[in-house]
Amino acid sequence: MPELPDVSVYVEAIRTRVAGRELIRALVKSPFLLRSTTPPLSATSGKMVGEVRRLGKQIAIGVEGGLWLVLHLMIAGRLHWKTSAPKLGGRNILVAFEFDNGWLWLTEAGTKRRAALRVVEGEAGLASLNAGGIEPLDASLDAFSAALRSSNHTLKRSLTDPHIFSGIGNAYSDEILHRAQLSPIAMTQKLSAEEIEQLYDATRATLTEWTERLRVEAAGEFPEKVTAFRPEMAVHGRYGLPCPRCGAKVQRIRYASNETNYCAACQTGGRLLADRALSRLLHEDWPRTLEELEALKRR
């Protein structure tokens, strides 16, 4: 799922191309995409674009009359831009926006249709789609600490909860926790002030660095290589590969369709975190440390 760095670069690319331009029409190709009825989508046609902004992991395009088109890409949604029209018969195209200088369209890979488009009115309409989490790059250390301690959850859950922090998901939470050298299952209300400051600094550094990296990668073109898995990442999507800090193999916790990647040597004092599926299977044979894991593999 595109997160704060990816969505920020998308927003910059869209803003550069459509701010001050006319939205001629929006063509919805998938009946599952449009999740609102009032105001109608047709009310945005023929309107000038005034603003484009990020709303958590969503992209909001504001047009005349106080209307906003809000796109949530979910896991597999991706945006594309060309000055010429796309082939609208394509199976994966969910919606295409025609502007007076080009086309912006949304595709979604796979068969599950999770991406969403909503039309809302005014700041109140936008606020209704905002989960309420604080912006991690705008927050002070005190505000960050208060948000983190507002409930007692694991660090992984808190970082990815949009009601606590805006724009952070599975990929960048892994990277943040690795940089901070903190366990993904550490409980938020048990963290010391020093650990919270480590997390705060790691959050800001990770999100800022990756936003700039993606901006440089796009080089002024429309970003077409948006993915949650990048070879330059430290741990996310790198199960079994060496940690760039210490060389130990990256570990994982799998749950449902997601997984958390971490370095046991750097983040958990060498202790392996229980993978639900495997630990249930192995019971007492589940290895507790990296050394036990390696010994198990040699059997």
Phi and psi in degrees as a GROMACS rama.xvg file:
@    title "Ramachandran Plot"
@    xaxis  label "Phi"
@    yaxis  label "Psi"
@TYPE xy
-57.0749  131.311  PRO-2
-114.468  -168.855  GLU-3
-48.3558  -50.4537  LEU-4
-61.7901  -45.0018  PRO-5
-65.6557  -46.1008  ASP-6
-66.661  -37.3116  VAL-7
-61.476  -41.5424  SER-8
-70.989  -37.2168  VAL-9
-57.5178  -48.5317  TYR-10
-59.5751  -44.3324  VAL-11
-61.7225  -41.4431  GLU-12
-67.7011  -40.7988  ALA-13
-68.1578  -44.4257  ILE-14
-58.1644  -45.0695  ARG-15
-58.2203  -34.5899  THR-16
-91.4149  -31.0318  ARG-17
-117.523  -12.4128  VAL-18
-61.4426  128.058  ALA-19
82.6029  3.26151  GLY-20
-104.555  163.531  ARG-21
-89.9161  131.096  GLU-22
-85.8852  106.882  LEU-23
-71.867  -46.9156  ILE-24
-166.209  162.559  ARG-25
-123.493  125.069  ALA-26
-109.768  106.496  LEU-27
-85.7122  122.397  VAL-28
-100.49  -17.0367  LYS-29
-117.243  126.216  SER-30
-67.9119  -13.967  PRO-31
-87.7736  -11.5189  PHE-32
-76.1986  -49.1685  LEU-33
-75.277  117.297  LEU-34
-107.679  10.923  ARG-35
-138.092  158.719  SER-36
-122.265  -23.8357  THR-37
-131.94  122.966  THR-38
-67.0965  158.642  PRO-39
-72.1814  151.018  PRO-40
-59.4763  -34.2371  LEU-41
-61.9389  -21.5715  SER-42
-68.0054  -15.2842  ALA-43
-88.6913  -12.541  THR-44
-67.7177  139.535  SER-45
76.7697  9.35651  GLY-46
-99.9829  149.974  LYS-47
-82.7803  140.835  MET-48
-81.4563  127.757  VAL-49
-103.762  -32.5458  GLY-50
-156.251  149.165  GLU-51
-130.964  128.531  VAL-52
-142.41  162.235  ARG-53
-91.0444  137.751  ARG-54
-127.752  87.2967  LEU-55
66.5204  -119.226  GLY-56
-98.6759  10.5239  LYS-57
-103.073  159.041  GLN-58
-116.499  124.497  ILE-59
-114.15  123.937  ALA-60
-112.066  115.227  ILE-61
-95.9929  133.542  GLY-62
-121.817  171.444  VAL-63
-51.1742  147.701  GLU-64
87.5611  8.46737  GLY-65
75.8931  18.5442  GLY-66
-93.1269  147.286  LEU-67
-129.555  133.333  TRP-68
-97.3709  118.556  LEU-69
-116.401  118.377  VAL-70
-106.281  130.128  LEU-71
-115.404  115.31  HIS-72
-78.1687  -17.5587  LEU-73
54.1668  -141.096  MET-74
-80.9034  -48.0613  ILE-75
-111.185  6.02247  ALA-76
-76.0847  138.174  GLY-77
-140.018  147.619  ARG-78
-104.993  152.85  LEU-79
-142.45  153.057  HIS-80
-139.444  135.767  TRP-81
-149.928  157.549  LYS-82
-77.8677  -16.1125  THR-83
-108.874  160.523  SER-84
-70.5553  141.842  ALA-85
-75.4344  170.426  PRO-86
-78.7271  100.916  LYS-87
-69.7127  -8.94727  LEU-88
-82.9932  -2.91258  GLY-89
-60.3298  136.071  GLY-90
-63.0264  -31.8264  ARG-91
-91.2717  -4.86253  ASN-92
-78.3096  122.06  ILE-93
-98.1257  -36.073  LEU-94
-154.791  146.959  VAL-95
-131.042  131.148  ALA-96
-106.946  121.827  PHE-97
-96.7204  121.329  GLU-98
-107.566  170.59  PHE-99
-73.4453  -2.96398  ASP-100
-129.462  7.48368  ASN-101
161.05  -172.293  GLY-102
-125.609  137.114  TRP-103
-116.903  128.096  LEU-104
-138.669  157.927  TRP-105
-113.192  128.681  LEU-106
-116.053  157.666  THR-107
-139.609  118.886  GLU-108
-72.2626  157.604  ALA-109
83.6124  -172.236  GLY-110
-104.901  -18.9041  THR-111
-79.9913  129.48  LYS-112
-103.228  96.7145  ARG-113
-108.479  -24.3335  ARG-114
-59.0344  153.56  ALA-115
-140.199  146.198  ALA-116
-125.354  129.928  LEU-117
-130.079  148.078  ARG-118
-113.599  123.424  VAL-119
-130.065  166.389  VAL-120
-116.515  125.979  GLU-121
69.7929  179.813  GLY-122
-64.2251  -30.7142  GLU-123
-65.4545  -39.1928  ALA-124
-64.2841  -42.1614  GLY-125
-63.2909  -42.7519  LEU-126
-60.4459  -31.5384  ALA-127
-67.9112  -18.8727  SER-128
-101.094  0.552094  LEU-129
-93.854  121.856  ASN-130
-68.2072  -18.615  ALA-131
101.623  -1.39916  GLY-132
-67.3131  152.867  GLY-133
-76.0706  154.069  ILE-134
-79.2487  114.459  GLU-135
-64.0627  -25.3195  PRO-136
-87.4284  -10.6223  LEU-137
-104.164  -16.8502  ASP-138
-79.1983  144.976  ALA-139
-75.4496  167.984  SER-140
-60.2132  -40.3699  LEU-141
-63.934  -43.0927  ASP-142
-66.5085  -40.0202  ALA-143
-61.9787  -46.2142  PHE-144
-62.7949  -42.6455  SER-145
-63.6704  -42.2849  ALA-146
-63.3692  -43.9295  ALA-147
-63.3248  -38.4274  LEU-148
-89.226  2.57753  ARG-149
-65.6962  -22.0302  SER-150
-149.438  160.814  SER-151
-102.709  94.3113  ASN-152
-127.944  173.213  HIS-153
-68.6329  156.433  THR-154
-59.45  -41.7881  LEU-155
-58.5119  -46.5235  LYS-156
-66.256  -43.1543  ARG-157
-64.3668  -43.6863  SER-158
-62.4498  -33.4149  LEU-159
-94.932  1.74177  THR-160
-84.643  114.112  ASP-161
-66.392  -14.2793  PRO-162
-79.0564  -13.7794  HIS-163
-108.105  -51.8454  ILE-164
-128.947  137.658  PHE-165
-91.9144  127.076  SER-166
93.2041  -2.14316  GLY-167
-100.609  133.703  ILE-168
-127.23  -156.633  GLY-169
-62.4805  -43.3839  ASN-170
-68.5258  -55.4612  ALA-171
-75.593  -21.4077  TYR-172
-66.5735  -38.3809  SER-173
-59.887  -45.0336  ASP-174
-67.0261  -39.7399  GLU-175
-63.211  -47.8575  ILE-176
-66.1819  -34.4014  LEU-177
-66.3589  -43.8537  HIS-178
-63.0483  -39.3627  ARG-179
-77.6655  -11.6634  ALA-180
57.7441  46.7343  GLN-181
-122.72  148.299  LEU-182
-72.0114  139.357  SER-183
-65.9848  -18.4972  PRO-184
-104.141  7.91448  ILE-185
-62.334  140.276  ALA-186
-85.2864  135.899  MET-187
-61.952  -37.6916  THR-188
-82.0393  0.252077  GLN-189
-104.908  1.20573  LYS-190
-75.4286  144.769  LEU-191
-79.8041  165.2  SER-192
-60.0214  -36.931  ALA-193
-65.2951  -41.0599  GLU-194
-67.1192  -38.0279  GLU-195
-64.4818  -40.1687  ILE-196
-65.3375  -38.778  GLU-197
-58.5748  -44.2829  GLN-198
-67.0419  -41.6829  LEU-199
-59.152  -49.5874  TYR-200
-64.0109  -40.37  ASP-201
-66.907  -38.1384  ALA-202
-62.7815  -49.4904  THR-203
-65.097  -43.4382  ARG-204
-65.9033  -44.7004  ALA-205
-63.9262  -49.0557  THR-206
-66.9316  -39.9619  LEU-207
-66.6103  -46.1812  THR-208
-64.43  -41.5999  GLU-209
-72.4965  -33.8529  TRP-210
-62.6776  -44.2405  THR-211
-67.1138  -39.3006  GLU-212
-60.9672  -44.9133  ARG-213
-69.4538  -34.6524  LEU-214
-63.3412  -44.8458  ARG-215
-65.8309  -40.5145  VAL-216
-60.7433  -40.2269  GLU-217
-69.0503  -32.1213  ALA-218
51.4205  40.673  ALA-219
87.1857  -14.0885  GLY-220
-84.255  168.2  GLU-221
-73.4198  130.685  PHE-222
-65.9109  118.398  PRO-223
-115.605  -2.11863  GLU-224
-116.019  45.8382  LYS-225
-78.3175  120.451  VAL-226
-152.232  154.024  THR-227
-86.4952  -5.56932  ALA-228
-121.908  111.971  PHE-229
-128.883  137.456  ARG-230
-61.7691  -22.6803  PRO-231
-79.321  -8.41943  GLU-232
-68.1037  152.671  MET-233
-77.5899  -47.4456  ALA-234
-132.514  -31.598  VAL-235
-63.6719  126.245  HIS-236
72.2717  13.7714  GLY-237
-118.556  34.2401  ARG-238
-55.4005  130.209  TYR-239
85.2171  -9.01575  GLY-240
-93.2162  160.917  LEU-241
-71.9994  138.868  PRO-242
-64.3185  131.787  CYS-243
-68.0713  -16.3214  PRO-244
-88.3717  -44.6629  ARG-245
-123.124  -13.9283  CYS-246
90.5576  -9.60139  GLY-247
-68.1777  155.329  ALA-248
-72.704  136.481  LYS-249
-67.7766  136.155  VAL-250
-106.557  176.422  GLN-251
-148.372  156.428  ARG-252
-121.093  122.712  ILE-253
-103.45  137.458  ARG-254
-152.127  128.208  TYR-255
52.0102  -126.827  ALA-256
-97.4152  6.11605  SER-257
-111.801  164.063  ASN-258
-146.094  150.422  GLU-259
-105.193  129.164  THR-260
-106.592  140.064  ASN-261
-156.066  164.186  TYR-262
-105.788  115.856  CYS-263
-63.1294  -38.6574  ALA-264
-65.8531  -38.862  ALA-265
-87.1426  -28.6248  CYS-266
-114.643  -26.0213  GLN-267
-126.572  18.5476  THR-268
65.3702  27.6409  GLY-269
88.9531  -5.1666  GLY-270
-83.2331  132.687  ARG-271
-81.5809  135.943  LEU-272
-88.0392  139.687  LEU-273
-66.2519  123.739  ALA-274
-83.9487  122.191  ASP-275
-55.1146  -47.3075  ARG-276
-66.2342  -49.8704  ALA-277
-71.8539  -39.3181  LEU-278
-67.7231  -32.199  SER-279
-66.8179  -35.9562  ARG-280
-71.9154  -42.2949  LEU-281
-89.1005  -21.0041  LEU-282
51.2531  -121.368  HIS-283
-69.8931  -13.2971  GLU-284
-82.0196  -3.59287  ASP-285
-61.9466  124.735  TRP-286
-68.2541  140.294  PRO-287
-96.5469  -21.1048  ARG-288
-132.687  167.741  THR-289
-60.7992  -38.098  LEU-290
-63.4227  -42.5766  GLU-291
-65.4697  -37.1159  GLU-292
-62.8365  -45.748  LEU-293
-64.7119  -37.9072  GLU-294
-65.3372  -39.4748  ALA-295
-62.1676  -39.8559  LEU-296
-67.153  -25.9156  LYS-297
-84.5251  -7.43367  ARG-298
